[in-house]
Amino acid sequence: MLELSDKEHRTWWGVCSAISVLRKLNARDSQCRARNVVEVYSAVSVLRKLMVELFDAEARNVVGDL
């Protein structure tokens, strides 16, 4: 089983939270979505940042295993 550090665990939790927010916003009607452009942009920005952190951590783990 994959062991995650505290930072990696928080990163995965953050990714899941951002995806959840995007799904909820996407499920709303189009008028509501138009009003929430800032929320969507913010959630996407957070998701992108967390994914970069996660991939950086994974790359360091792979290099450390070589």
C-alpha positions in Angstrom: 0.0 0.0 0.0 1.2 3.5 -0.8 2.4 5.5 2.2 1.7 9.2 2.0 3.4 11.9 4.0 1.3 14.5 5.8 1.9 17.0 3.0 1.0 14.5 0.3 -2.2 13.5 2.2 -3.2 17.2 2.5 -2.5 17.7 -1.2 -4.7 14.8 -2.2 -7.4 16.1 0.1 -7.1 19.5 -1.5 -7.3 18.0 -5.0 -10.5 16.1 -4.0 -12.0 19.2 -2.5 -11.3 21.3 -5.5 -12.8 18.6 -7.8 -15.9 18.5 -5.6 -16.3 22.3 -5.8 -16.0 22.2 -9.6 -18.6 19.4 -9.8 -21.1 21.3 -7.7 -20.6 24.5 -9.7 -21.0 22.5 -13.0 -24.3 20.9 -11.7 -25.9 24.3 -11.2 -28.0 26.0 -13.9 -26.3 28.2 -16.5 -27.4 31.5 -15.0 -25.9 30.5 -11.7 -22.7 29.3 -13.4 -22.3 32.7 -15.1 -22.3 34.4 -11.7 -19.7 32.0 -10.3 -16.9 32.5 -12.9 -14.6 33.8 -10.1 -15.4 30.7 -7.9 -14.6 28.4 -10.8 -11.4 30.2 -11.7 -10.3 30.1 -8.1 -11.0 26.4 -7.8 -9.2 25.6 -11.0 -6.2 27.7 -9.8 -6.1 25.8 -6.5 -6.4 22.5 -8.2 -3.6 23.3 -10.6 -1.3 24.4 -7.7 -2.1 21.2 -5.7 -1.5 19.0 -8.7 1.9 20.6 -9.4 2.9 20.1 -5.7 1.7 16.5 -5.9 3.6 15.7 -9.1 6.8 17.4 -7.7 6.5 15.2 -4.6 6.0 12.1 -6.6 9.0 13.0 -8.9 11.2 13.4 -5.8 10.1 10.0 -4.5 10.9 8.3 -7.8 14.3 10.0 -8.1 15.0 9.0 -4.5 14.2 5.4 -5.3 16.7 5.2 -8.1 
